[in-house]
Amino acid sequence: MRRLIDIALDADGEVRDDVAARVLESLSRSDLKRFLAALRRELKQRRVFVTLAGSAPAGMDESISGSYGGRVLSIERDDAMGAGVRVRAGDDIVDASVRGYIRNIIEKLEDT
């Protein structure tokens, strides 16, 4: 399955149309489900999701790219965060937002 995923993805981490068509034609339903689950996991590992409140400061792209070398950045804006940034890379999450700070305070209060 790993080899098939490597063939299916191009250098930019996008699924190649020609390979996708062949996979759909040739795999059984159960193998296709396994392939899609493995592909989702792989795409999640290859991307860094950045959520910002407001616009991105100058140089932020380069700073995050340097920390997560070789991964594709996906940046979105969410003003409901209040302020700050949230970075998700695979299973790692760094939440430096006002919403995350308030959530942590509430969780600590619930534990007491």
C-alpha positions in Angstrom: 0.0 0.0 0.0 2.9 2.3 0.8 4.4 2.0 -2.7 1.0 2.7 -4.3 0.6 5.9 -2.2 4.1 7.0 -3.3 3.2 6.5 -6.9 -0.2 8.3 -6.5 1.3 11.5 -5.1 3.3 14.0 -7.1 6.2 16.1 -5.8 3.7 18.8 -4.5 1.8 16.2 -2.5 -1.2 16.3 -4.8 -2.9 13.1 -6.1 -2.1 12.5 -9.8 -5.2 12.1 -11.9 -3.9 9.3 -14.1 -3.0 7.2 -11.1 -6.3 7.9 -9.3 -8.2 6.7 -12.4 -6.2 3.5 -12.5 -6.6 2.9 -8.8 -10.4 3.3 -9.0 -10.5 0.8 -11.9 -8.3 -1.9 -10.5 -8.8 -2.1 -6.7 -11.5 -4.0 -5.0 -13.9 -2.1 -2.7 -12.1 -3.3 0.4 -8.7 -2.5 -1.0 -9.9 0.9 -2.1 -11.1 1.7 1.4 -7.7 0.7 2.8 -5.9 2.8 0.2 -8.0 5.9 0.9 -7.5 5.6 4.6 -3.7 5.3 4.1 -3.8 8.2 1.7 -5.6 10.4 4.1 -3.1 9.6 6.8 -0.2 10.3 4.4 -1.6 13.7 3.3 -2.2 14.6 6.9 1.5 13.9 7.7 2.7 15.9 4.7 0.8 19.1 5.5 1.0 21.7 8.2 -2.3 23.4 9.0 -2.0 26.9 10.3 -5.0 28.8 11.7 -4.6 32.5 12.4 -6.8 35.2 13.9 -6.2 38.1 11.5 -3.7 38.4 8.7 -0.4 36.6 8.7 2.6 38.6 9.9 5.5 39.0 7.4 7.9 36.1 7.4 5.6 33.7 9.2 5.5 31.3 6.2 9.3 31.0 6.1 9.5 30.6 9.9 6.9 27.7 10.0 8.3 26.1 6.8 11.8 26.1 8.4 10.4 24.3 11.5 8.5 21.7 9.4 10.8 21.3 6.4 9.4 19.9 3.3 5.8 20.0 4.3 3.1 22.0 2.5 1.6 24.9 4.5 -2.2 25.3 4.5 -3.0 28.7 6.1 -6.6 29.7 7.0 -8.1 32.6 8.9 -10.4 32.2 11.9 -11.2 35.5 13.7 -13.2 33.6 16.3 -9.9 32.6 17.9 -9.6 36.1 19.3 -5.9 36.4 18.6 -2.9 34.1 18.2 -2.1 31.1 16.1 -2.8 27.4 16.0 -0.4 25.0 14.2 -1.3 21.3 13.5 1.3 19.1 11.9 0.3 15.5 11.9 -0.5 14.6 15.5 1.3 17.6 16.9 -0.8 20.6 17.9 0.6 23.9 19.1 -2.2 26.2 20.2 -1.1 29.7 21.1 -4.5 31.3 20.6 -6.8 33.2 23.0 -9.5 30.5 22.5 -7.0 27.8 23.3 -5.9 29.6 26.5 -9.5 30.0 27.7 -10.2 26.4 26.9 -7.2 25.3 29.0 -8.4 27.5 31.9 -11.9 26.0 31.8 -10.5 22.5 31.7 -8.3 23.2 34.8 -11.3 24.7 36.6 -13.4 21.6 35.8 -10.7 19.3 37.2 -10.7 21.1 40.6 
